[in-house]
């Protein structure tokens, strides 16, 4: 398990351990239903304090390779038709954009830092593969996906902080 690549279930377990936990695992059933469809790009937007980060951690724990996901057995999703089909079957990239924001000055440096960080972790985890271009995140992701026969699921938390912090940034 890595920091951003298949981060495991620790953050979701913290939510489960909390005194107040609301089971939102049926979000997984919906997400399973749109995998490999044109609707596969899902944006969950809710007001602050509505559990978006918890839901993101839950999805990472459910989909991520190398994760022990026994913690789902007592949740609503365990009764779902697609529960076992997608459980721990994908490489998950989990990004909390807020963590990168404090280290950057504009959108361009934010993008560059995220790309460098992901490349570092991916190339370390899959160092045994032969890459055409190790400086291109897209190329590295395509190589891993092709050679390992696994898809990637990207989970991006706090993505909207870019608009709050860099609202006057015109760089792309």
N, CA, C and O of each residue as an XYZ file, in Angstrom:
688
protein
N       0.842     -1.181      0.000
C       0.000      0.000      0.000
C       0.885      1.240      0.000
O       1.936      1.285      0.639
N       0.426      2.234     -0.732
C       1.191      3.458     -0.831
C       0.483      4.632     -0.177
O      -0.517      4.477      0.524
N       1.022      5.782     -0.426
C       0.409      7.002      0.092
C      -0.781      7.382     -0.780
O      -1.861      7.685     -0.272
N      -0.578      7.365     -2.094
C      -1.623      7.754     -3.039
C      -2.120      6.564     -3.852
O      -3.283      6.535     -4.254
N      -1.268      5.600     -4.094
C      -1.633      4.392     -4.838
C      -2.089      3.327     -3.846
O      -1.319      2.890     -2.990
N      -3.342      2.918     -3.970
C      -3.911      1.905     -3.074
C      -3.588      2.196     -1.611
O      -2.852      1.446     -0.970
N      -4.145      3.295     -1.084
C      -3.788      3.722      0.269
C      -4.337      2.860      1.406
O      -4.013      3.097      2.569
N      -5.150      1.880      1.089
C      -5.645      0.984      2.129
C      -6.927      1.477      2.771
O      -7.636      2.318      2.219
N      -7.213      0.932      3.958
C      -8.499      1.196      4.587
C      -8.409      1.936      5.921
O      -9.418      2.076      6.612
N      -7.232      2.408      6.289
C      -7.056      3.036      7.603
C      -8.009      4.226      7.810
O      -8.655      4.322      8.854
N      -8.099      5.120      6.838
C      -8.961      6.297      7.009
C     -10.429      5.911      7.119
O     -11.176      6.515      7.889
N     -10.846      4.908      6.354
C     -12.227      4.469      6.466
C     -12.469      3.781      7.808
O     -13.544      3.927      8.391
N     -11.493      3.042      8.296
C     -11.636      2.382      9.595
C     -11.810      3.408     10.706
O     -12.561      3.170     11.652
N     -11.134      4.536     10.606
C     -11.304      5.616     11.585
C     -12.763      6.073     11.604
O     -13.327      6.310     12.672
N     -13.373      6.195     10.421
C     -14.794      6.568     10.357
C     -15.666      5.505     11.007
O     -16.584      5.824     11.763
N     -15.381      4.244     10.716
C     -16.171      3.157     11.304
C     -16.032      3.108     12.826
O     -16.972      2.726     13.522
N     -14.875      3.491     13.337
C     -14.634      3.486     14.780
C     -15.300      4.647     15.504
O     -15.387      4.641     16.732
N     -15.761      5.618     14.776
C     -16.319      6.829     15.371
C     -17.687      6.568     15.995
O     -18.406      5.658     15.585
N     -18.031      7.374     16.985
C     -19.315      7.203     17.668
C     -20.491      7.470     16.744
O     -21.544      6.841     16.858
N     -20.300      8.408     15.830
C     -21.363      8.695     14.873
C     -20.872      8.267     13.504
O     -19.971      8.884     12.936
N     -21.459      7.220     12.984
C     -21.144      6.747     11.638
C     -22.459      6.485     10.925
O     -23.325      5.780     11.443
N     -22.605      7.049      9.745
C     -23.786      6.824      8.925
C     -23.356      5.973      7.737
O     -22.462      6.357      6.983
N     -23.985      4.831      7.573
C     -23.637      3.898      6.495
C     -24.036      4.481      5.144
O     -25.219      4.584      4.821
N     -23.038      4.856      4.368
C     -23.263      5.373      3.011
C     -22.721      4.393      1.973
O     -22.407      4.777      0.846
N     -22.616      3.129      2.366
C     -21.987      2.148      1.484
C     -22.801      1.831      0.238
O     -22.273      1.220     -0.691
N     -24.065      2.225      0.189
C     -24.831      2.014     -1.047
C     -24.313      2.886     -2.186
O     -24.656      2.655     -3.345
N     -23.493      3.882     -1.871
C     -22.801      4.648     -2.911
C     -21.922      3.709     -3.733
O     -21.727      3.924     -4.929
N     -21.398      2.682     -3.099
C     -20.568      1.696     -3.802
C     -21.396      0.964     -4.851
O     -20.926      0.746     -5.968
N     -22.617      0.584     -4.505
C     -23.481     -0.117     -5.461
C     -23.729      0.753     -6.682
O     -23.692      0.267     -7.812
N     -23.979      2.029     -6.463
C     -24.168      2.922     -7.601
C     -22.881      3.019     -8.426
O     -22.917      2.920     -9.652
N     -21.758      3.210     -7.755
C     -20.484      3.331     -8.455
C     -20.193      2.055     -9.245
O     -19.736      2.126    -10.386
N     -20.448      0.906     -8.657
C     -20.272     -0.365     -9.375
C     -21.123     -0.402    -10.646
O     -20.695     -0.934    -11.670
N     -22.314      0.160    -10.574
C     -23.233      0.104    -11.718
C     -22.781      0.964    -12.893
O     -23.247      0.765    -14.015
N     -21.877      1.918    -12.653
C     -21.434      2.781    -13.756
C     -20.005      2.482    -14.209
O     -19.514      3.107    -15.150
N     -19.334      1.534    -13.552
C     -17.996      1.138    -13.992
C     -18.103      0.598    -15.419
O     -19.026     -0.149    -15.742
N     -17.163      0.979    -16.255
C     -17.116      0.570    -17.665
C     -18.323      1.039    -18.474
O     -18.750      0.367    -19.413
N     -18.869      2.197    -18.102
C     -19.945      2.810    -18.885
C     -19.551      4.258    -19.171
O     -18.553      4.750    -18.645
N     -20.321      4.925    -19.990
C     -20.094      6.345    -20.264
C     -20.347      7.205    -19.021
O     -19.885      8.345    -18.961
N     -21.058      6.686    -18.047
C     -21.372      7.430    -16.826
C     -20.346      7.199    -15.715
O     -20.612      7.527    -14.559
N     -19.188      6.646    -16.041
C     -18.198      6.244    -15.040
C     -17.525      7.412    -14.323
O     -16.858      7.201    -13.310
N     -17.678      8.613    -14.813
C     -17.098      9.773    -14.155
C     -18.130     10.344    -13.192
O     -19.115     10.945    -13.620
N     -17.913     10.162    -11.914
C     -18.900     10.517    -10.899
C     -18.363     11.670    -10.053
O     -17.219     11.642     -9.599
N     -19.183     12.657     -9.853
C     -18.829     13.772     -8.974
C     -19.846     13.808     -7.846
O     -21.044     13.961     -8.082
N     -19.368     13.667     -6.634
C     -20.245     13.739     -5.464
C     -20.055     15.123     -4.861
O     -19.010     15.414     -4.280
N     -21.050     15.961     -4.995
C     -20.936     17.309     -4.433
C     -22.045     17.514     -3.412
O     -23.226     17.304     -3.692
N     -21.647     17.913     -2.273
C     -22.550     18.187     -1.162
C     -21.960     19.353     -0.374
O     -20.780     19.673     -0.523
N     -22.774     19.985      0.460
C     -22.216     21.059      1.309
C     -21.159     20.508      2.258
O     -21.038     19.297      2.438
N     -20.413     21.398      2.850
C     -19.396     21.002      3.822
C     -20.026     20.175      4.948
O     -21.182     20.378      5.318
N     -19.233     19.240      5.480
C     -19.597     18.404      6.628
C     -20.683     17.379      6.310
O     -21.401     16.948      7.212
N     -20.816     16.979      5.041
C     -21.800     15.978      4.648
C     -21.185     14.609      4.393
O     -21.868     13.717      3.890
N     -19.912     14.422      4.727
C     -19.297     13.107      4.637
C     -18.658     12.766      3.304
O     -18.483     11.588      2.990
N     -18.306     13.767      2.516
C     -17.682     13.474      1.223
C     -16.317     12.815      1.405
O     -15.995     11.866      0.691
N     -15.516     13.300      2.341
C     -14.185     12.719      2.568
C     -14.299     11.298      3.109
O     -13.510     10.429      2.737
N     -15.259     11.059      3.970
C     -15.483      9.707      4.476
C     -15.897      8.789      3.328
O     -15.435      7.651      3.242
N     -16.764      9.280      2.452
C     -17.202      8.473      1.314
C     -16.025      8.182      0.381
O     -15.917      7.078     -0.150
N     -15.157      9.152      0.183
C     -13.978      8.952     -0.661
C     -13.070      7.884     -0.051
O     -12.566      7.021     -0.770
N     -12.858      7.932      1.257
C     -12.044      6.919      1.941
C     -12.691      5.539      1.850
O     -12.002      4.529      1.707
N     -14.003      5.509      1.934
C     -14.733      4.244      1.819
C     -14.525      3.636      0.432
O     -14.270      2.438      0.311
N     -14.633      4.453     -0.606
C     -14.441      3.953     -1.967
C     -13.015      3.450     -2.175
O     -12.810      2.422     -2.820
N     -12.034      4.161     -1.639
C     -10.637      3.727     -1.763
C     -10.428      2.390     -1.063
O      -9.735      1.518     -1.587
N     -11.018      2.223      0.109
C     -10.883      0.967      0.856
C     -11.568     -0.183      0.113
O     -11.067     -1.307      0.115
N     -12.680      0.087     -0.503
C     -13.434     -0.952     -1.201
C     -12.748     -1.395     -2.494
O     -12.609     -2.593     -2.740
N     -12.325     -0.453     -3.308
C     -11.803     -0.791     -4.637
C     -10.326     -1.152     -4.641
O      -9.897     -1.921     -5.502
N      -9.539     -0.634     -3.724
C      -8.088     -0.732     -3.796
C      -7.512     -2.134     -3.695
O      -7.915     -2.932     -2.849
N      -6.557     -2.418     -4.580
C      -5.811     -3.676     -4.520
C      -5.037     -3.761     -3.204
O      -4.594     -2.748     -2.664
N      -4.885     -4.967     -2.707
C      -4.068     -5.178     -1.520
C      -4.692     -4.709     -0.225
O      -3.998     -4.584      0.784
N      -5.976     -4.450     -0.230
C      -6.661     -3.974      0.971
C      -7.500     -5.098      1.560
O      -8.182     -5.819      0.831
N      -7.448     -5.245      2.873
C      -8.322     -6.200      3.552
C      -9.634     -5.483      3.828
O      -9.697     -4.606      4.689
N     -10.659     -5.848      3.113
C     -11.919     -5.121      3.202
C     -13.010     -5.874      3.958
O     -14.191     -5.745      3.634
N     -12.629     -6.642      4.941
C     -13.605     -7.326      5.773
C     -14.525     -6.371      6.500
O     -15.605     -6.760      6.945
N     -14.111     -5.141      6.622
C     -14.900     -4.140      7.331
C     -16.232     -3.837      6.632
O     -17.104     -3.206      7.229
N     -16.400     -4.271      5.392
C     -17.640     -4.021      4.659
C     -18.703     -5.090      4.916
O     -19.870     -4.897      4.576
N     -18.313     -6.194      5.501
C     -19.224     -7.331      5.671
C     -20.501     -6.991      6.444
O     -21.541     -7.606      6.210
N     -20.438     -6.033      7.349
C     -21.628     -5.701      8.145
C     -22.340     -4.443      7.633
O     -23.270     -3.955      8.275
N     -21.911     -3.921      6.489
C     -22.539     -2.723      5.928
C     -23.562     -3.092      4.861
O     -23.601     -4.229      4.393
N     -24.372     -2.143      4.488
C     -25.452     -2.373      3.520
C     -24.941     -2.932      2.193
O     -25.608     -3.769      1.585
N     -23.790     -2.493      1.739
C     -23.266     -2.929      0.443
C     -23.038     -4.439      0.392
O     -23.114     -5.034     -0.683
N     -22.765     -5.063      1.524
C     -22.486     -6.502      1.557
C     -23.679     -7.317      1.061
O     -23.512     -8.458      0.631
N     -24.869     -6.744      1.118
C     -26.068     -7.424      0.635
C     -26.291     -7.172     -0.855
O     -27.186     -7.763     -1.459
N     -25.493     -6.313     -1.434
C     -25.673     -5.927     -2.832
C     -25.191     -6.985     -3.804
O     -24.289     -7.768     -3.507
N     -25.805     -6.991     -4.959
C     -25.522     -7.951     -6.013
C     -24.079     -7.861     -6.518
O     -23.464     -8.881     -6.830
N     -23.549     -6.656     -6.597
C     -22.219     -6.447     -7.184
C     -21.112     -6.359     -6.132
O     -19.972     -6.030     -6.460
N     -21.437     -6.648     -4.886
C     -20.487     -6.462     -3.784
C     -19.147     -7.156     -4.032
O     -18.109     -6.496     -3.995
N     -19.138     -8.429     -4.277
C     -17.887     -9.189     -4.425
C     -17.197     -8.954     -5.776
O     -15.975     -9.064     -5.880
N     -17.975     -8.636     -6.795
C     -17.440     -8.499     -8.147
C     -16.318     -7.453     -8.248
O     -15.339     -7.672     -8.962
N     -16.447     -6.343     -7.557
C     -15.489     -5.239     -7.688
C     -14.608     -5.054     -6.448
O     -13.720     -4.201     -6.447
N     -14.837     -5.823     -5.422
C     -14.110     -5.665     -4.161
C     -12.604     -5.875     -4.364
O     -12.168     -6.962     -4.744
N     -11.827     -4.841     -4.112
C     -10.357     -4.875     -4.173
C      -9.821     -5.341     -5.520
O      -8.867     -6.116     -5.576
N     -10.435     -4.867     -6.607
C     -10.067     -5.306     -7.950
C      -9.321     -4.261     -8.778
O      -8.963     -4.536     -9.924
N      -9.079     -3.071     -8.228
C      -8.539     -1.987     -9.039
C      -7.367     -1.303     -8.348
O      -7.240     -1.323     -7.123
N      -6.520     -0.702     -9.165
C      -5.543      0.229     -8.624
C      -6.287      1.525     -8.347
O      -6.934      2.075     -9.238
N      -6.199      2.005     -7.138
C      -6.858      3.246     -6.760
C      -5.802      4.326     -6.574
O      -4.800      4.125     -5.888
N      -6.041      5.457     -7.189
C      -5.242      6.654     -6.941
C      -6.135      7.569     -6.115
O      -7.175      8.024     -6.591
N      -5.734      7.835     -4.890
C      -6.522      8.679     -3.983
C      -5.751      9.972     -3.744
O      -4.656      9.963     -3.181
N      -6.330     11.066     -4.175
C      -5.699     12.369     -3.997
C      -6.575     13.281     -3.164
O      -7.767     13.430     -3.431
N      -5.981     13.887     -2.159
C      -6.617     14.983     -1.443
C      -5.881     16.236     -1.905
O      -4.759     16.496     -1.471
N      -6.504     17.001     -2.774
C      -5.845     18.140     -3.406
C      -5.391     19.161     -2.368
O      -4.399     19.858     -2.576
N      -6.104     19.251     -1.265
C      -5.742     20.196     -0.195
C      -4.318     19.934      0.310
O      -3.622     20.878      0.682
N      -3.877     18.681      0.330
C      -2.537     18.345      0.802
C      -1.446     18.917     -0.100
O      -0.339     19.183      0.369
N      -1.735     19.106     -1.362
C      -0.762     19.643     -2.310
C      -0.805     21.171     -2.373
O       0.185     21.816     -2.718
N      -1.947     21.728     -2.039
C      -2.178     23.154     -2.207
C      -1.178     24.017     -1.444
O      -0.681     25.010     -1.975
N      -0.885     23.645     -0.212
C       0.013     24.466      0.613
C       1.448     24.480      0.100
O       2.245     25.323      0.513
N       1.780     23.561     -0.789
C       3.143     23.463     -1.314
C       3.294     24.143     -2.672
O       4.367     24.094     -3.273
N       2.243     24.767     -3.151
C       2.272     25.325     -4.494
C       1.839     26.782     -4.499
O       1.241     27.280     -3.545
N       2.158     27.451     -5.603
C       1.859     28.883     -5.723
C       0.776     29.184     -6.747
O       0.157     30.248     -6.709
N       0.547     28.246     -7.663
C      -0.458     28.458     -8.700
C      -0.897     27.102     -9.251
O      -0.393     26.057     -8.840
N      -1.831     27.139    -10.174
C      -2.377     25.905    -10.723
C      -1.304     25.091    -11.440
O      -1.280     23.864    -11.340
N      -0.423     25.770    -12.157
C       0.612     25.058    -12.914
C       1.536     24.277    -11.988
O       1.868     23.129    -12.281
N       1.960     24.877    -10.874
C       2.860     24.163     -9.961
C       2.110     23.083     -9.187
O       2.696     22.067     -8.813
N       0.820     23.296     -8.948
C      -0.007     22.263     -8.304
C      -0.076     21.032     -9.202
O       0.135     19.910     -8.742
N      -0.369     21.240    -10.468
C      -0.445     20.143    -11.437
C       0.894     19.420    -11.529
O       0.938     18.190    -11.540
N       1.965     20.165    -11.595
C       3.304     19.576    -11.700
C       3.643     18.739    -10.464
O       4.181     17.639    -10.589
N       3.330     19.254     -9.277
C       3.616     18.515     -8.044
C       2.811     17.221     -7.972
O       3.344     16.178     -7.590
N       1.547     17.282     -8.332
C       0.718     16.066     -8.308
C       1.280     15.037     -9.287
O       1.403     13.862     -8.941
N       1.622     15.460    -10.496
C       2.168     14.539    -11.487
C       3.474     13.914    -11.015
O       3.647     12.700    -11.128
N       4.389     14.711    -10.492
C       5.680     14.191    -10.019
C       5.490     13.207     -8.868
O       6.142     12.165     -8.815
N       4.604     13.547     -7.964
C       4.347     12.686     -6.812
C       3.770     11.344     -7.245
O       4.210     10.296     -6.772
N       2.796     11.371     -8.136
C       2.200     10.125     -8.618
C       3.202      9.300     -9.416
O       3.260      8.080     -9.265
N       3.986      9.953    -10.260
C       5.006      9.227    -11.018
C       5.993      8.541    -10.086
O       6.349      7.383    -10.304
N       6.433      9.238     -9.060
C       7.390      8.676     -8.105
C       6.825      7.406     -7.473
O       7.512      6.387     -7.399
N       5.587      7.468     -7.023
C       5.003      6.305     -6.354
C       4.702      5.171     -7.326
O       4.951      4.009     -7.007
N       4.176      5.483     -8.493
C       3.860      4.451     -9.487
C       5.118      3.747     -9.985
O       5.152      2.520    -10.079
N       6.149      4.522    -10.301
C       7.383      3.917    -10.812
C       8.093      3.093     -9.746
O       8.775      2.122    -10.073
N       7.943      3.461     -8.487
C       8.509      2.672     -7.401
C       7.750      1.353     -7.236
O       8.359      0.293     -7.094
N       6.440      1.426     -7.256
C       5.609      0.230     -7.065
C       5.721     -0.742     -8.242
O       5.718     -1.957     -8.048
N       5.818     -0.213     -9.439
C       5.881     -1.047    -10.637
C       7.229     -0.868    -11.346
O       7.282     -0.622    -12.551
N       8.291     -0.993    -10.592
C       9.647     -0.784    -11.122
C      10.074     -1.892    -12.088
O      11.018     -1.714    -12.857
N       9.392     -3.015    -12.050
C       9.758     -4.149    -12.902
C       9.247     -4.025    -14.342
O       9.585     -4.855    -15.186
N       8.448     -3.016    -14.629
C       7.897     -2.868    -15.974
C       8.827     -2.044    -16.862
O       9.627     -1.242    -16.379
N       8.705     -2.257    -18.151
C       9.485     -1.518    -19.140
C       8.610     -0.391    -19.688
O       7.594     -0.646    -20.335
N       9.013      0.866    -19.424
C       8.217      2.030    -19.809
C       8.806      2.710    -21.029
O      10.025      2.778    -21.185
N       7.943      3.208    -21.887
C       8.379      3.999    -23.038
C       8.794      5.394    -22.595
O       9.798      5.924    -23.070
N       8.015      6.003    -21.674
C       8.273      7.374    -21.251
C       7.960      7.506    -19.765
O       6.792      7.573    -19.381
N       8.981      7.543    -18.939
C       8.777      7.609    -17.488
C       8.500      9.023    -16.990
O       8.262      9.212    -15.797
N       8.523     10.008    -17.863
C       8.233     11.377    -17.424
C       6.793     11.783    -17.731
O       6.374     12.889    -17.391
N       6.040     10.898    -18.367
C       4.645     11.180    -18.703
C       3.723     10.339    -17.824
O       3.737      9.110    -17.897
N       2.930     11.000    -17.000
C       1.998     10.285    -16.127
C       1.019      9.457    -16.954
O       0.730      8.312    -16.606
N       0.517     10.013    -18.021
C      -0.419      9.282    -18.877
C       0.219      8.017    -19.430
O      -0.396      6.951    -19.410
N       1.445      8.128    -19.922
C       2.145      6.981    -20.483
C       2.389      5.904    -19.427
O       2.203      4.717    -19.695
N       2.801      6.313    -18.241
C       3.059      5.360    -17.162
C       1.768      4.657    -16.750
O       1.766      3.440    -16.562
N       0.676      5.397    -16.608
C      -0.607      4.792    -16.252
C      -1.067      3.794    -17.321
O      -1.561      2.714    -16.994
N      -0.904      4.155    -18.586
C      -1.294      3.254    -19.662
C      -0.452      1.986    -19.666
O      -0.975      0.893    -19.887
N       0.848      2.123    -19.422
C       1.722      0.952    -19.382
C       1.324      0.018    -18.249
O       1.195     -1.188    -18.455
N       1.130      0.562    -17.063
C       0.753     -0.263    -15.909
C      -0.587     -0.948    -16.169
O      -0.730     -2.149    -15.939
N      -1.551     -0.194    -16.639
C      -2.880     -0.748    -16.893
C      -2.816     -1.877    -17.913
O      -3.463     -2.912    -17.748
N      -2.042     -1.673    -18.954
C      -1.918     -2.671    -20.016
C      -1.154     -3.910    -19.553
O      -1.617     -5.033    -19.749
N      -0.006     -3.713    -18.950
C       0.857     -4.842    -18.563
C       0.304     -5.619    -17.367
O       0.500     -6.831    -17.273
N      -0.377     -4.937    -16.463
C      -0.895     -5.596    -15.265
C      -2.358     -6.004    -15.416
O      -2.918     -6.630    -14.516
N      -2.978     -5.661    -16.530
C      -4.387     -5.983    -16.804
C      -5.312     -5.529    -15.676
O      -6.193     -6.270    -15.238
N      -5.096     -4.314    -15.222
C      -5.956     -3.745    -14.192
C      -6.242     -2.290    -14.530
O      -5.387     -1.582    -15.061
N      -7.436     -1.862    -14.222
C      -7.817     -0.473    -14.453
C      -7.491      0.367    -13.227
O      -7.238     -0.160    -12.143
N      -7.502      1.658    -13.415
C      -7.303      2.605    -12.322
C      -8.625      3.271    -11.991
O      -9.427      3.580    -12.872
N      -8.829      3.482    -10.718
C      -9.941      4.303    -10.255
C      -9.307      5.493     -9.548
O      -8.508      5.331     -8.626
N      -9.673      6.684     -9.990
C      -9.180      7.910     -9.378
C     -10.241      8.450     -8.437
O     -11.406      8.594     -8.809
N      -9.826      8.745     -7.217
C     -10.706      9.356     -6.233
C     -10.023     10.655     -5.822
O      -8.918     10.651     -5.278
N     -10.700     11.760     -6.092
C     -10.107     13.071     -5.839
C     -10.966     13.800     -4.822
O     -12.119     14.136     -5.093
N     -10.396     14.043     -3.651
C     -11.075     14.726     -2.558
C     -10.583     16.168     -2.495
O      -9.436     16.459     -2.834
N     -11.444     17.044     -2.068
C     -11.112     18.474     -1.926
C     -10.668     19.095     -3.243
O      -9.841     20.007     -3.250
N     -11.207     18.611     -4.356
C     -10.830     19.138     -5.664
C     -11.232     20.595     -5.829
O     -10.605     21.334     -6.587
N     -12.275     21.007     -5.122
C     -12.766     22.374     -5.278
C     -11.894     23.429     -4.604
O     -12.098     24.624     -4.815
N     -10.922     23.000     -3.792
C     -10.052     23.982     -3.136
C      -9.249     24.778     -4.164
O      -8.822     25.898     -3.884
N      -9.044     24.214     -5.336
C      -8.339     24.916     -6.406
C      -9.092     26.201     -6.774
O      -8.481     27.250     -6.981
N     -10.399     26.106     -6.852
C     -11.203     27.265     -7.239
C     -11.236     28.319     -6.141
O     -11.290     29.514     -6.430
N     -11.203     27.894     -4.909
C     -11.191     28.847     -3.793
C      -9.856     29.572     -3.703
O      -9.810     30.792     -3.544
N      -8.765     28.808     -3.807
C      -7.435     29.374     -3.593
C      -6.851     30.061     -4.810
O      -6.162     31.072     -4.679
N      -7.115     29.533     -5.976
C      -6.501     30.066     -7.193
C      -7.541     30.685     -8.123
O      -7.425     30.577     -9.344
N      -8.550     31.328     -7.554
C      -9.641     31.852     -8.370
C      -9.193     32.912     -9.382
O      -9.878     33.129    -10.381
N      -8.054     33.576     -9.141
C      -7.571     34.589    -10.067
C      -6.439     34.081    -10.952
O      -5.889     34.840    -11.750
N      -6.091     32.820    -10.821
C      -5.007     32.229    -11.606
C      -5.526     31.900    -13.010
O      -6.497     31.159    -13.164
N      -4.881     32.446    -14.007
C      -5.318     32.218    -15.386
C      -4.444     31.213    -16.096
O      -4.690     30.910    -17.264
N      -3.401     30.668    -15.413
C      -2.536     29.656    -16.016
C      -3.297     28.341    -16.122
O      -4.204     28.066    -15.336
N      -2.911     27.532    -17.109
C      -3.545     26.214    -17.195
C      -2.541     25.130    -17.353
O      -2.906     23.958    -17.441
